[in-house]
């Protein structure tokens, strides 16, 4: 509880700073997450279909009570209402996890490294999903470890406690499955670790020394992990006609990469190369967790700390912590074969894109460096106090250096938002100067921030999320809405070129690095 309250205080300080400097909505994805949550109840065709097919639904469902407030939707504060509790839970969870093997002092170093990371603190003020997923990773692992601990001594095994922990882990993993696709692989690997103790203690079943309570919990645990992704596949099949629409649909990562990659351009780094993909992901993780000269050292210390932990605590259910390294092979494969590029400023193409994915190794860095510290201090007890104080000072210094040089994820958000925010602000001003009645035909997949800034209810916007209404509107733009906003090259612009009759151009908004927007007057409706 002390850790949770301290984490909450730090997060609120970060929020106050970010609100003052207007950084809550720098990420375009944060704007999109808020938009998806809002359109579930505020759109021409509200309902759960508005959750879409690509991003998983839990973050948006959690945002709904907060985006109901128009002001919180406009200024991005709704996102912090979900991410800050996630950050607090992550800090409390990693401290409790470290205490499974480490004393209070070493666990404090672990949670300080995790909780004082400036990149994570910035993410905790936004509507991004990283803080939520990290908390789910940590708590699922903690509950799996607690479950195995309850089965350590078969003669004294506590079936009731073990069952509760296993079912709790299943519920957290279901949340992870509905948060990010990483959670699908994480849940599958966690299932293996949860099943292993039952297999190694099969003789207890033969001797009838377990009455089946754990077996029942395991069956429920398995059913939860199978049902969650199956439900998402069924939803995609029912709503969009393809159970794999999130992989191969028009808004999938594969389709976006195909649309945005210029013909004849050089292949992106890591494509079809697991080795290079892993290196890019590791480098992004290093740059987000330590200053550039110390990134490799941090990785080596974490790797050695992993081996030290597996050896020193081998009799204390340490093996499930290997789950914390799972993001490395997952993203190595995703970058190589899943149309998920990662660009970092120190390697080709020397830009920022998806650097936040590296943040998923932050719990591994924190825990295993702490384990290495604990093992080393067990050999040098005389220097324990001095070493712990020095470690805390190093952690604080590391965070200060990262903060002064600006966190990697903040740099990405800032660099990639400059032209977008300038354009959306200009478009929002133009929309505010027009009549506040009637429908607006507009493609909002890339520039919904303009509508958000203008505070226009989404039920006035005929957009691609309205499906049948959208399709009919593109066949007769002038009659579909009183205002038509066409961005160069988007479906509305193409519809205007096909059906210009009845439309009157009233304003053109152009901004460097963005397509021009043309606003037409249609028939009032």
Secondary structure, 3 states (H helix, E strand, C coil): CHHHHHHHHHHHHHHHHHHHHCCCCCCHHHHHHHHHHHHCCCCCCCCHHHHCCCCCCHHHHHHHHHHCCHHHHHHCHHHHHHHHHHHHHHHHHHHHHHCCCCCHHHHHHHHHHHHCCHHHHHHCCCCCCHHHHHHHHHHHHHHHHHHHHHCCCHHHCCHHHHHHHHHHHHHHHHHHHCCCCHHHHHHHHHHHHHHHHHHHCHHHHHCCCCCCHHHHHHHHHHHHHHHHHHHHHHHHHHHHCCCCHHHHCCCCHHHHHHHHCCCCCCCCCCCCCHHHHHHHHHHHHHHHHCCHHHHHHHHHHHHHHHHHHHHHCCCCCCHHHHHHHHHHHHHHHHHHHCCCCCECCCCCCCCCECHHHHHHHHHHHHHHHHHHHHHHHHHCHHHHHHHHHHHHHHHHHHHHHHHHCCCHHHHHHHHHHHHHHHHHHHHHHHHHCCCCCCCEEECCCCCHHHHHHHCCCHHHEECHHHCHHHHHHHHCHHHHCCEEEEECCCHHHHHHHHCCCCCEEEEEECCCCCCCEEEEECCCC
